[in-house]
């Protein structure tokens, strides 16, 4: 059995909500199915309502670098007050090089932090 294209499973259930603690955002997600080349998740943040669109976007804050797979999928971020957008990609190490070689489709969420 062969395939003409590769598929890199994204995270699911990606949400960002205003946390109970002032200036914090709670971010949740479900990990994709584990497989031989699964590496981790990469999460970026930008101020405003436009989420990061690429995994290495200039100007975005890196919250998770793609080398770890936090399980359960949860992070508490302290960006300050205002609107913030988050994007996440599952990362894959297809050739076992120890780097993020492939990325899933992005998932994004925006939250107003109070």
C-alpha positions as CSV (number, residue, x, y, z in Angstrom):
1,X,0.0,0.0,0.0
2,X,1.4,3.4,-1.0
3,X,0.1,6.9,-0.8
4,X,0.7,9.9,-3.2
5,X,0.8,12.4,-0.3
6,X,1.7,12.5,3.3
7,X,-0.8,13.6,6.0
8,X,0.3,15.2,9.3
9,X,-2.4,15.0,11.8
10,X,-3.2,18.4,13.5
11,X,-4.2,18.9,17.1
12,X,-7.9,19.0,17.8
13,X,-10.1,20.9,20.2
14,X,-7.8,23.9,20.3
15,X,-9.2,26.7,22.4
16,X,-8.0,29.8,24.2
17,X,-10.1,31.4,27.0
18,X,-9.8,34.2,29.5
19,X,-8.6,32.6,32.7
20,X,-10.0,33.2,36.2
21,X,-6.6,34.9,37.1
22,X,-6.2,38.4,35.8
23,X,-3.9,38.7,32.7
24,X,-3.8,35.0,32.1
25,X,-5.2,32.9,29.2
26,X,-5.9,29.2,29.4
27,X,-5.1,27.2,26.3
28,X,-6.3,23.6,25.7
29,X,-5.9,21.1,22.9
30,X,-6.0,17.3,22.2
31,X,-2.9,15.7,20.8
32,X,-3.0,14.0,17.4
33,X,-2.6,10.2,17.2
34,X,1.0,9.2,18.1
35,X,3.1,7.7,15.3
36,X,6.7,6.9,14.5
37,X,7.6,10.5,13.5
38,X,5.6,12.4,16.1
39,X,7.8,15.1,17.7
40,X,5.6,17.6,19.6
41,X,3.5,20.7,19.3
42,X,4.5,24.3,18.3
43,X,2.5,27.2,19.7
44,X,2.9,30.9,18.8
45,X,1.2,34.0,20.1
46,X,0.6,37.4,18.5
47,X,-1.1,40.5,20.0
48,X,-4.4,41.3,18.3
49,X,-7.0,39.3,16.5
50,X,-4.9,37.9,13.6
51,X,-3.3,34.6,14.5
52,X,0.2,33.5,13.4
53,X,-0.1,31.9,10.0
54,X,3.3,30.1,9.7
55,X,5.2,28.0,12.3
56,X,8.2,30.4,12.1
57,X,6.4,33.7,11.9
58,X,8.6,36.7,12.5
59,X,7.4,38.8,15.5
60,X,5.4,36.0,17.1
61,X,6.2,34.8,20.6
62,X,7.1,31.1,20.8
63,X,5.3,29.4,23.7
64,X,6.0,25.8,22.8
65,X,8.9,25.0,20.4
66,X,7.7,21.8,18.9
67,X,10.1,19.4,20.7
68,X,7.6,18.3,23.4
69,X,4.2,16.8,23.6
70,X,2.5,18.2,26.7
71,X,-0.2,15.7,27.8
72,X,-2.8,16.6,28.7
73,X,-2.7,19.5,26.3
74,X,-2.9,22.5,28.5
75,X,-0.9,25.7,28.9
76,X,-1.5,28.8,31.0
77,X,-0.1,31.9,29.3
78,X,0.3,35.4,30.8
79,X,0.3,37.8,27.8
80,X,-1.2,40.8,29.6
81,X,-4.4,42.6,28.9
82,X,-6.1,42.7,25.5
83,X,-6.7,40.6,22.5
84,X,-4.3,37.8,21.7
85,X,-4.2,35.1,19.0
86,X,-2.6,31.7,19.3
87,X,-1.7,29.2,16.6
88,X,-0.6,25.6,17.1
89,X,0.9,23.0,14.8
90,X,1.7,19.3,15.5
91,X,5.4,18.7,14.6
92,X,6.9,15.7,12.9
93,X,10.5,14.4,12.7
94,X,10.1,12.3,9.5
95,X,13.8,11.5,9.1
96,X,14.7,11.2,12.8
97,X,17.0,14.2,12.8
98,X,15.8,15.6,16.1
99,X,14.2,18.7,14.4
100,X,10.8,19.9,13.4
101,X,10.8,18.7,9.7
102,X,7.1,18.7,9.0
103,X,4.1,20.6,10.4
104,X,0.4,19.8,10.5
105,X,-2.2,22.3,9.3
106,X,-2.5,25.0,11.9
107,X,-5.3,25.4,14.5
108,X,-5.9,28.9,15.9
109,X,-7.9,30.7,18.6
110,X,-8.3,34.3,19.7
111,X,-9.1,35.5,23.3
112,X,-9.6,38.8,25.0
113,X,-7.6,38.6,28.3
114,X,-8.9,40.7,31.2
